[in-house]
Amino acid sequence: MKKGNYYLNRAFALNFFMTPIYVAYLLDQGLSFTQISSLHIIRDIAIFCCEIPFGMLADWLGRKLMIYLSIGLAVAALLCFTVMPQFSFFALAFALWGGAIAADSGTVSALVYESLPDKTVHQKLVSTSEVWRKLAHSIVNFIGGILYLIHATLPFIASIGLMVIPLVSGAKMPNTKPKSQTKKVYWQQLREHLKQSQLIISMLSISLLVSAFSLVFMYQQPVLEQIGINVQYFGVVFAGLLFIGMIGSYCVRHLSLVKQGP
């Protein structure tokens, strides 16, 4: 497996030009903060509901299928943002977005792990990909604010074009052999998972934490406007924050390698 394909996929998977401006876009379409909050809740519910079924589907049909599914759901979500500026379409967009996140969650990392002859290098690949991912997000966010200044829907349309990169890089990655189990066995496994109270509590706790961060993120963009920062500069602010995160990831990775020793 070529490392470049993995790094490209991780750098641009679900990496959208619209990230730094979508709350401002929704406000411009007449939505209230309450409505935008409910949209984030819809996305988080979609993630929670799709996480286990998509994981089982990846085991059954192969992980590469989930790469295509994630990209397809993301493209559909981006189209819903621009087709009809109504709450119902935005709700569908956020539900599809949540499905895309669930389909992408852990899929490529598991695929790479299963295809590596030397499993010890997997963590190094993952940590390095996170650095590249934050760098790519910084650049994309920076451009997103500029695109919004040209036209409000351009960041969404350009994000669809950007999905070509993870699609092509994902297609070049090897597919792991699905487990030879019947549908009946998978449904039994699903029922068993749902009976595990600790698993459900953990997933709910994570979902609530993600929802809390989403709501905090939602208020960042209006606050930036209130303090006098124009929308076209939102990308610069978010790019700077992500760049700081990239440096932090690099330092953590470097310290972990030093701790492990030769």
Phi and psi restraints in degrees (value plus and minus 20) as a CYANA .aco file:
   2 LYS   PHI    -102.0   -62.0
   2 LYS   PSI     108.2   148.2
   3 LYS   PHI     -82.2   -42.2
   3 LYS   PSI     -53.5   -13.5
   4 GLY   PHI     -79.0   -39.0
   4 GLY   PSI     -59.7   -19.7
   5 ASN   PHI     -85.0   -45.0
   5 ASN   PSI     -59.6   -19.6
   6 TYR   PHI     -85.9   -45.9
   6 TYR   PSI     -65.5   -25.5
   7 TYR   PHI     -84.3   -44.3
   7 TYR   PSI     -60.9   -20.9
   8 LEU   PHI     -83.5   -43.5
   8 LEU   PSI     -63.0   -23.0
   9 ASN   PHI     -83.0   -43.0
   9 ASN   PSI     -64.9   -24.9
  10 ARG   PHI     -89.9   -49.9
  10 ARG   PSI     -51.9   -11.9
  11 ALA   PHI     -89.8   -49.8
  11 ALA   PSI     -53.2   -13.2
  12 PHE   PHI    -138.2   -98.2
  12 PHE   PSI     -22.0    18.0
  13 ALA   PHI     -87.4   -47.4
  13 ALA   PSI     105.3   145.3
  14 LEU   PHI      34.5    74.5
  14 LEU   PSI      13.1    53.1
  15 ASN   PHI    -121.6   -81.6
  15 ASN   PSI      86.8   126.8
  16 PHE   PHI    -132.7   -92.7
  16 PHE   PSI     121.0   161.0
  17 PHE   PHI     -85.9   -45.9
  17 PHE   PSI     -43.7    -3.7
  18 MET   PHI    -102.9   -62.9
  18 MET   PSI     -27.3    12.7
  19 THR   PHI     -74.5   -34.5
  19 THR   PSI     -66.9   -26.9
  20 PRO   PHI     -97.0   -57.0
  20 PRO   PSI     -27.1    12.9
  21 ILE   PHI    -147.2  -107.2
  21 ILE   PSI     -22.0    18.0
  22 TYR   PHI     -87.4   -47.4
  22 TYR   PSI     -50.5   -10.5
  23 VAL   PHI     -87.3   -47.3
  23 VAL   PSI     -63.3   -23.3
  24 ALA   PHI     -81.8   -41.8
  24 ALA   PSI     -57.8   -17.8
  25 TYR   PHI     -83.5   -43.5
  25 TYR   PSI     -64.1   -24.1
  26 LEU   PHI     -85.7   -45.7
  26 LEU   PSI     -58.3   -18.3
  27 LEU   PHI     -84.1   -44.1
  27 LEU   PSI     -58.7   -18.7
  28 ASP   PHI     -87.1   -47.1
  28 ASP   PSI     -44.6    -4.6
  29 GLN   PHI    -103.7   -63.7
  29 GLN   PSI     -17.0    23.0
  30 GLY   PHI      76.7   116.7
  30 GLY   PSI     -13.2    26.8
  31 LEU   PHI     -99.2   -59.2
  31 LEU   PSI     128.5   168.5
  32 SER   PHI    -110.9   -70.9
  32 SER   PSI     149.2   189.2
  33 PHE   PHI     -82.7   -42.7
  33 PHE   PSI     -55.6   -15.6
  34 THR   PHI     -82.6   -42.6
  34 THR   PSI     -64.1   -24.1
  35 GLN   PHI     -84.9   -44.9
  35 GLN   PSI     -62.0   -22.0
  36 ILE   PHI     -85.7   -45.7
  36 ILE   PSI     -57.9   -17.9
  37 SER   PHI     -81.9   -41.9
  37 SER   PSI     -62.2   -22.2
  38 SER   PHI     -85.4   -45.4
  38 SER   PSI     -52.1   -12.1
  39 LEU   PHI     -85.1   -45.1
  39 LEU   PSI     -61.2   -21.2
  40 HIS   PHI     -85.2   -45.2
  40 HIS   PSI     -56.1   -16.1
  41 ILE   PHI     -85.8   -45.8
  41 ILE   PSI     -59.3   -19.3
  42 ILE   PHI     -80.8   -40.8
  42 ILE   PSI     -62.7   -22.7
  43 ARG   PHI     -83.2   -43.2
  43 ARG   PSI     -63.4   -23.4
  44 ASP   PHI     -87.4   -47.4
  44 ASP   PSI     -56.5   -16.5
  45 ILE   PHI     -84.5   -44.5
  45 ILE   PSI     -60.7   -20.7
  46 ALA   PHI     -82.2   -42.2
  46 ALA   PSI     -61.1   -21.1
  47 ILE   PHI     -81.6   -41.6
  47 ILE   PSI     -67.3   -27.3
  48 PHE   PHI     -81.3   -41.3
  48 PHE   PSI     -63.2   -23.2
  49 CYS   PHI     -93.3   -53.3
  49 CYS   PSI     -48.7    -8.7
  50 CYS   PHI    -114.6   -74.6
  50 CYS   PSI     -35.8     4.2
  51 GLU   PHI     -77.3   -37.3
  51 GLU   PSI     -76.1   -36.1
  52 ILE   PHI     -89.9   -49.9
  52 ILE   PSI     -68.8   -28.8
  53 PRO   PHI     -78.3   -38.3
  53 PRO   PSI     -60.2   -20.2
  54 PHE   PHI     -88.4   -48.4
  54 PHE   PSI     -56.1   -16.1
  55 GLY   PHI     -83.4   -43.4
  55 GLY   PSI     -60.5   -20.5
  56 MET   PHI     -89.2   -49.2
  56 MET   PSI     -58.1   -18.1
  57 LEU   PHI     -83.7   -43.7
  57 LEU   PSI     -56.5   -16.5
  58 ALA   PHI     -84.9   -44.9
  58 ALA   PSI     -59.7   -19.7
  59 ASP   PHI     -87.0   -47.0
  59 ASP   PSI     -51.7   -11.7
  60 TRP   PHI    -102.4   -62.4
  60 TRP   PSI     -67.1   -27.1
  61 LEU   PHI    -125.7   -85.7
  61 LEU   PSI     -28.4    11.6
  62 GLY   PHI      89.6   129.6
  62 GLY   PSI     124.9   164.9
  63 ARG   PHI     -94.3   -54.3
  63 ARG   PSI     -45.4    -5.4
  64 LYS   PHI     -84.0   -44.0
  64 LYS   PSI     -53.1   -13.1
  65 LEU   PHI     -79.4   -39.4
  65 LEU   PSI     -55.8   -15.8
  66 MET   PHI     -89.6   -49.6
  66 MET   PSI     -48.0    -8.0
  67 ILE   PHI     -83.7   -43.7
  67 ILE   PSI     -67.5   -27.5
  68 TYR   PHI     -84.9   -44.9
  68 TYR   PSI     -60.2   -20.2
  69 LEU   PHI     -83.9   -43.9
  69 LEU   PSI     -63.7   -23.7
  70 SER   PHI     -81.2   -41.2
  70 SER   PSI     -64.4   -24.4
  71 ILE   PHI     -86.7   -46.7
  71 ILE   PSI     -61.5   -21.5
  72 GLY   PHI     -82.0   -42.0
  72 GLY   PSI     -63.9   -23.9
  73 LEU   PHI     -85.8   -45.8
  73 LEU   PSI     -57.6   -17.6
  74 ALA   PHI     -85.2   -45.2
  74 ALA   PSI     -63.5   -23.5
  75 VAL   PHI     -82.7   -42.7
  75 VAL   PSI     -63.5   -23.5
  76 ALA   PHI     -81.6   -41.6
  76 ALA   PSI     -59.9   -19.9
  77 ALA   PHI     -83.7   -43.7
  77 ALA   PSI     -64.0   -24.0
  78 LEU   PHI     -83.9   -43.9
  78 LEU   PSI     -56.3   -16.3
  79 LEU   PHI     -86.2   -46.2
  79 LEU   PSI     -59.8   -19.8
  80 CYS   PHI     -83.7   -43.7
  80 CYS   PSI     -49.2    -9.2
  81 PHE   PHI     -84.5   -44.5
  81 PHE   PSI     -50.8   -10.8
  82 THR   PHI    -128.1   -88.1
  82 THR   PSI     -41.0    -1.0
  83 VAL   PHI     -86.4   -46.4
  83 VAL   PSI     -70.5   -30.5
  84 MET   PHI    -163.1  -123.1
  84 MET   PSI      92.2   132.2
  85 PRO   PHI     -94.7   -54.7
  85 PRO   PSI      46.9    86.9
  86 GLN   PHI    -148.6  -108.6
  86 GLN   PSI     134.6   174.6
  87 PHE   PHI     -79.3   -39.3
  87 PHE   PSI     -59.4   -19.4
  88 SER   PHI     -81.4   -41.4
  88 SER   PSI     -60.6   -20.6
  89 PHE   PHI     -90.8   -50.8
  89 PHE   PSI     -57.1   -17.1
  90 PHE   PHI     -85.8   -45.8
  90 PHE   PSI     -57.9   -17.9
  91 ALA   PHI     -82.3   -42.3
  91 ALA   PSI     -62.5   -22.5
  92 LEU   PHI     -84.1   -44.1
  92 LEU   PSI     -59.9   -19.9
  93 ALA   PHI     -81.2   -41.2
  93 ALA   PSI     -64.1   -24.1
  94 PHE   PHI     -90.2   -50.2
  94 PHE   PSI     -54.8   -14.8
  95 ALA   PHI     -84.8   -44.8
  95 ALA   PSI     -63.8   -23.8
  96 LEU   PHI     -84.9   -44.9
  96 LEU   PSI     -59.0   -19.0
  97 TRP   PHI     -80.6   -40.6
  97 TRP   PSI     -63.3   -23.3
  98 GLY   PHI     -82.6   -42.6
  98 GLY   PSI     -60.4   -20.4
  99 GLY   PHI     -82.4   -42.4
  99 GLY   PSI     -59.4   -19.4
 100 ALA   PHI     -83.6   -43.6
 100 ALA   PSI     -60.8   -20.8
 101 ILE   PHI     -84.1   -44.1
 101 ILE   PSI     -63.5   -23.5
 102 ALA   PHI     -84.3   -44.3
 102 ALA   PSI     -60.1   -20.1
 103 ALA   PHI     -87.1   -47.1
 103 ALA   PSI     -53.7   -13.7
 104 ASP   PHI    -101.9   -61.9
 104 ASP   PSI     -43.8    -3.8
 105 SER   PHI     -79.3   -39.3
 105 SER   PSI      90.5   130.5
 106 GLY   PHI      53.4    93.4
 106 GLY   PSI     -23.9    16.1
 107 THR   PHI     -85.1   -45.1
 107 THR   PSI     -74.1   -34.1
 108 VAL   PHI     -89.2   -49.2
 108 VAL   PSI     -58.3   -18.3
 109 SER   PHI     -80.4   -40.4
 109 SER   PSI     -63.4   -23.4
 110 ALA   PHI     -86.8   -46.8
 110 ALA   PSI     -59.7   -19.7
 111 LEU   PHI     -81.0   -41.0
 111 LEU   PSI     -65.3   -25.3
 112 VAL   PHI     -85.2   -45.2
 112 VAL   PSI     -63.1   -23.1
 113 TYR   PHI     -80.0   -40.0
 113 TYR   PSI     -63.3   -23.3
 114 GLU   PHI     -92.1   -52.1
 114 GLU   PSI     -41.7    -1.7
 115 SER   PHI    -116.4   -76.4
 115 SER   PSI     -26.6    13.4
 116 LEU   PHI    -104.5   -64.5
 116 LEU   PSI     109.8   149.8
 117 PRO   PHI     -90.5   -50.5
 117 PRO   PSI     -53.3   -13.3
 118 ASP   PHI    -128.1   -88.1
 118 ASP   PSI      82.2   122.2
 119 LYS   PHI     -90.1   -50.1
 119 LYS   PSI     -37.3     2.7
 120 THR   PHI     -90.2   -50.2
 120 THR   PSI     -39.8     0.2
 121 VAL   PHI    -108.9   -68.9
 121 VAL   PSI     -23.5    16.5
 122 HIS   PHI     -82.0   -42.0
 122 HIS   PSI     -67.0   -27.0
 123 GLN   PHI     -83.2   -43.2
 123 GLN   PSI     -56.0   -16.0
 124 LYS   PHI     -84.9   -44.9
 124 LYS   PSI     -61.0   -21.0
 125 LEU   PHI     -82.5   -42.5
 125 LEU   PSI     -63.3   -23.3
 126 VAL   PHI     -83.8   -43.8
 126 VAL   PSI     -66.9   -26.9
 127 SER   PHI     -86.1   -46.1
 127 SER   PSI     -57.9   -17.9
 128 THR   PHI     -86.5   -46.5
 128 THR   PSI     -59.4   -19.4
 129 SER   PHI     -84.3   -44.3
 129 SER   PSI     -51.9   -11.9
 130 GLU   PHI     -86.1   -46.1
 130 GLU   PSI     -56.4   -16.4
 131 VAL   PHI     -84.3   -44.3
 131 VAL   PSI     -68.1   -28.1
 132 TRP   PHI     -83.8   -43.8
 132 TRP   PSI     -55.8   -15.8
 133 ARG   PHI     -83.8   -43.8
 133 ARG   PSI     -64.5   -24.5
 134 LYS   PHI     -87.0   -47.0
 134 LYS   PSI     -57.0   -17.0
 135 LEU   PHI     -84.0   -44.0
 135 LEU   PSI     -65.2   -25.2
 136 ALA   PHI     -83.4   -43.4
 136 ALA   PSI     -61.2   -21.2
 137 HIS   PHI     -83.8   -43.8
 137 HIS   PSI     -56.5   -16.5
 138 SER   PHI     -82.2   -42.2
 138 SER   PSI     -65.7   -25.7
 139 ILE   PHI     -86.3   -46.3
 139 ILE   PSI     -64.9   -24.9
 140 VAL   PHI     -84.3   -44.3
 140 VAL   PSI     -62.0   -22.0
 141 ASN   PHI     -84.1   -44.1
 141 ASN   PSI     -59.2   -19.2
 142 PHE   PHI     -80.3   -40.3
 142 PHE   PSI     -63.7   -23.7
 143 ILE   PHI     -91.3   -51.3
 143 ILE   PSI     -52.7   -12.7
 144 GLY   PHI     -77.6   -37.6
 144 GLY   PSI     -61.6   -21.6
 145 GLY   PHI     -84.1   -44.1
 145 GLY   PSI     -57.3   -17.3
 146 ILE   PHI     -87.7   -47.7
 146 ILE   PSI     -61.4   -21.4
 147 LEU   PHI     -83.4   -43.4
 147 LEU   PSI     -57.5   -17.5
 148 TYR   PHI     -84.4   -44.4
 148 TYR   PSI     -52.7   -12.7
 149 LEU   PHI     -86.9   -46.9
 149 LEU   PSI     -53.3   -13.3
 150 ILE   PHI     -91.9   -51.9
 150 ILE   PSI     -70.3   -30.3
 151 HIS   PHI    -177.7  -137.7
 151 HIS   PSI     121.7   161.7
 152 ALA   PHI     -81.6   -41.6
 152 ALA   PSI     -52.9   -12.9
 153 THR   PHI    -112.1   -72.1
 153 THR   PSI     -27.1    12.9
 154 LEU   PHI     -82.0   -42.0
 154 LEU   PSI     -58.6   -18.6
 155 PRO   PHI     -80.4   -40.4
 155 PRO   PSI     -52.7   -12.7
 156 PHE   PHI     -93.2   -53.2
 156 PHE   PSI     -64.3   -24.3
 157 ILE   PHI     -85.9   -45.9
 157 ILE   PSI     -63.4   -23.4
 158 ALA   PHI     -84.9   -44.9
 158 ALA   PSI     -52.2   -12.2
 159 SER   PHI     -84.2   -44.2
 159 SER   PSI     -54.2   -14.2
 160 ILE   PHI     -83.5   -43.5
 160 ILE   PSI     -63.9   -23.9
 161 GLY   PHI     -83.1   -43.1
 161 GLY   PSI     -54.5   -14.5
 162 LEU   PHI     -86.6   -46.6
 162 LEU   PSI     -43.6    -3.6
 163 MET   PHI     -85.7   -45.7
 163 MET   PSI     -32.2     7.8
 164 VAL   PHI     -82.6   -42.6
 164 VAL   PSI     -55.9   -15.9
 165 ILE   PHI     -83.6   -43.6
 165 ILE   PSI     -73.9   -33.9
 166 PRO   PHI     -86.2   -46.2
 166 PRO   PSI     -47.1    -7.1
 167 LEU   PHI     -86.5   -46.5
 167 LEU   PSI     -69.2   -29.2
 168 VAL   PHI     -88.5   -48.5
 168 VAL   PSI     -65.2   -25.2
 169 SER   PHI     -85.9   -45.9
 169 SER   PSI     -56.4   -16.4
 170 GLY   PHI     -87.8   -47.8
 170 GLY   PSI     -56.1   -16.1
 171 ALA   PHI     -85.4   -45.4
 171 ALA   PSI     -47.5    -7.5
 172 LYS   PHI    -104.8   -64.8
 172 LYS   PSI     -27.9    12.1
 173 MET   PHI    -104.0   -64.0
 173 MET   PSI     130.3   170.3
 174 PRO   PHI     -90.4   -50.4
 174 PRO   PSI     129.5   169.5
 175 ASN   PHI    -119.1   -79.1
 175 ASN   PSI     113.6   153.6
 176 THR   PHI    -101.1   -61.1
 176 THR   PSI     129.1   169.1
 177 LYS   PHI     -92.2   -52.2
 177 LYS   PSI     104.9   144.9
 178 PRO   PHI     -83.6   -43.6
 178 PRO   PSI     132.9   172.9
 179 LYS   PHI     -90.6   -50.6
 179 LYS   PSI     117.6   157.6
 180 SER   PHI    -104.4   -64.4
 180 SER   PSI      59.9    99.9
 181 GLN   PHI    -150.3  -110.3
 181 GLN   PSI     132.0   172.0
 182 THR   PHI    -102.4   -62.4
 182 THR   PSI     145.1   185.1
 183 LYS   PHI     -81.1   -41.1
 183 LYS   PSI     -56.0   -16.0
 184 LYS   PHI     -80.8   -40.8
 184 LYS   PSI     -61.3   -21.3
 185 VAL   PHI     -84.7   -44.7
 185 VAL   PSI     -60.5   -20.5
 186 TYR   PHI     -85.6   -45.6
 186 TYR   PSI     -59.4   -19.4
 187 TRP   PHI     -86.1   -46.1
 187 TRP   PSI     -56.8   -16.8
 188 GLN   PHI     -83.4   -43.4
 188 GLN   PSI     -61.7   -21.7
 189 GLN   PHI     -83.8   -43.8
 189 GLN   PSI     -59.6   -19.6
 190 LEU   PHI     -82.5   -42.5
 190 LEU   PSI     -65.2   -25.2
 191 ARG   PHI     -82.3   -42.3
 191 ARG   PSI     -59.0   -19.0
 192 GLU   PHI     -85.4   -45.4
 192 GLU   PSI     -60.5   -20.5
 193 HIS   PHI     -82.6   -42.6
 193 HIS   PSI     -61.3   -21.3
 194 LEU   PHI     -88.9   -48.9
 194 LEU   PSI     -41.6    -1.6
 195 LYS   PHI    -101.4   -61.4
 195 LYS   PSI     -32.9     7.1
 196 GLN   PHI    -102.7   -62.7
 196 GLN   PSI      82.8   122.8
 197 SER   PHI     -82.3   -42.3
 197 SER   PSI     -56.4   -16.4
 198 GLN   PHI     -84.1   -44.1
 198 GLN   PSI     -59.6   -19.6
 199 LEU   PHI     -85.0   -45.0
 199 LEU   PSI     -65.3   -25.3
 200 ILE   PHI     -84.5   -44.5
 200 ILE   PSI     -62.2   -22.2
 201 ILE   PHI     -83.4   -43.4
 201 ILE   PSI     -61.8   -21.8
 202 SER   PHI     -82.8   -42.8
 202 SER   PSI     -63.7   -23.7
 203 MET   PHI     -85.7   -45.7
 203 MET   PSI     -60.4   -20.4
 204 LEU   PHI     -84.9   -44.9
 204 LEU   PSI     -60.4   -20.4
 205 SER   PHI     -83.7   -43.7
 205 SER   PSI     -63.9   -23.9
 206 ILE   PHI     -84.0   -44.0
 206 ILE   PSI     -61.3   -21.3
 207 SER   PHI     -82.5   -42.5
 207 SER   PSI     -61.7   -21.7
 208 LEU   PHI     -85.4   -45.4
 208 LEU   PSI     -58.6   -18.6
 209 LEU   PHI     -85.4   -45.4
 209 LEU   PSI     -63.6   -23.6
 210 VAL   PHI     -83.3   -43.3
 210 VAL   PSI     -60.3   -20.3
 211 SER   PHI     -82.0   -42.0
 211 SER   PSI     -60.0   -20.0
 212 ALA   PHI     -83.0   -43.0
 212 ALA   PSI     -64.4   -24.4
 213 PHE   PHI     -85.0   -45.0
 213 PHE   PSI     -57.1   -17.1
 214 SER   PHI     -82.4   -42.4
 214 SER   PSI     -61.6   -21.6
 215 LEU   PHI     -87.7   -47.7
 215 LEU   PSI     -57.8   -17.8
 216 VAL   PHI     -83.7   -43.7
 216 VAL   PSI     -63.5   -23.5
 217 PHE   PHI     -82.0   -42.0
 217 PHE   PSI     -55.8   -15.8
 218 MET   PHI     -81.2   -41.2
 218 MET   PSI     -56.5   -16.5
 219 TYR   PHI    -103.8   -63.8
 219 TYR   PSI     -30.6     9.4
 220 GLN   PHI     -84.2   -44.2
 220 GLN   PSI     -64.0   -24.0
 221 GLN   PHI     -86.3   -46.3
 221 GLN   PSI     -67.0   -27.0
 222 PRO   PHI     -80.9   -40.9
 222 PRO   PSI     -56.0   -16.0
 223 VAL   PHI     -84.7   -44.7
 223 VAL   PSI     -59.6   -19.6
 224 LEU   PHI     -81.1   -41.1
 224 LEU   PSI     -59.2   -19.2
 225 GLU   PHI     -86.5   -46.5
 225 GLU   PSI     -59.6   -19.6
 226 GLN   PHI     -84.4   -44.4
 226 GLN   PSI     -52.0   -12.0
 227 ILE   PHI    -109.6   -69.6
 227 ILE   PSI     -12.8    27.2
 228 GLY   PHI      78.2   118.2
 228 GLY   PSI      -9.5    30.5
 229 ILE   PHI    -112.1   -72.1
 229 ILE   PSI     102.2   142.2
 230 ASN   PHI     -90.1   -50.1
 230 ASN   PSI     136.7   176.7
 231 VAL   PHI     -78.6   -38.6
 231 VAL   PSI     -57.2   -17.2
 232 GLN   PHI     -84.3   -44.3
 232 GLN   PSI     -36.1     3.9
 233 TYR   PHI    -117.8   -77.8
 233 TYR   PSI     -20.6    19.4
 234 PHE   PHI     -78.8   -38.8
 234 PHE   PSI     -60.9   -20.9
 235 GLY   PHI     -79.5   -39.5
 235 GLY   PSI     -55.6   -15.6
 236 VAL   PHI     -85.9   -45.9
 236 VAL   PSI     -63.8   -23.8
 237 VAL   PHI     -82.6   -42.6
 237 VAL   PSI     -68.8   -28.8
 238 PHE   PHI     -88.8   -48.8
 238 PHE   PSI     -54.7   -14.7
 239 ALA   PHI     -83.3   -43.3
 239 ALA   PSI     -60.8   -20.8
 240 GLY   PHI     -83.3   -43.3
 240 GLY   PSI     -62.1   -22.1
 241 LEU   PHI     -83.8   -43.8
 241 LEU   PSI     -62.7   -22.7
 242 LEU   PHI     -88.3   -48.3
 242 LEU   PSI     -54.4   -14.4
 243 PHE   PHI     -84.8   -44.8
 243 PHE   PSI     -60.2   -20.2
 244 ILE   PHI     -82.4   -42.4
 244 ILE   PSI     -61.4   -21.4
 245 GLY   PHI     -82.6   -42.6
 245 GLY   PSI     -56.3   -16.3
 246 MET   PHI     -84.2   -44.2
 246 MET   PSI     -63.4   -23.4
 247 ILE   PHI     -82.9   -42.9
 247 ILE   PSI     -61.0   -21.0
 248 GLY   PHI     -81.6   -41.6
 248 GLY   PSI     -63.0   -23.0
 249 SER   PHI     -82.5   -42.5
 249 SER   PSI     -60.6   -20.6
 250 TYR   PHI     -84.7   -44.7
 250 TYR   PSI     -62.6   -22.6
 251 CYS   PHI     -84.8   -44.8
 251 CYS   PSI     -62.6   -22.6
 252 VAL   PHI     -82.0   -42.0
 252 VAL   PSI     -63.7   -23.7
 253 ARG   PHI     -82.9   -42.9
 253 ARG   PSI     -63.4   -23.4
 254 HIS   PHI     -83.5   -43.5
 254 HIS   PSI     -63.2   -23.2
 255 LEU   PHI     -85.0   -45.0
 255 LEU   PSI     -57.0   -17.0
 256 SER   PHI     -87.1   -47.1
 256 SER   PSI     -56.9   -16.9
 257 LEU   PHI     -88.9   -48.9
 257 LEU   PSI     -57.8   -17.8
 258 VAL   PHI     -86.5   -46.5
 258 VAL   PSI     -59.4   -19.4
 259 LYS   PHI     -85.0   -45.0
 259 LYS   PSI     -57.6   -17.6
 260 GLN   PHI     -89.9   -49.9
 260 GLN   PSI     -49.9    -9.9
 261 GLY   PHI      57.4    97.4
 261 GLY   PSI    -199.2  -159.2
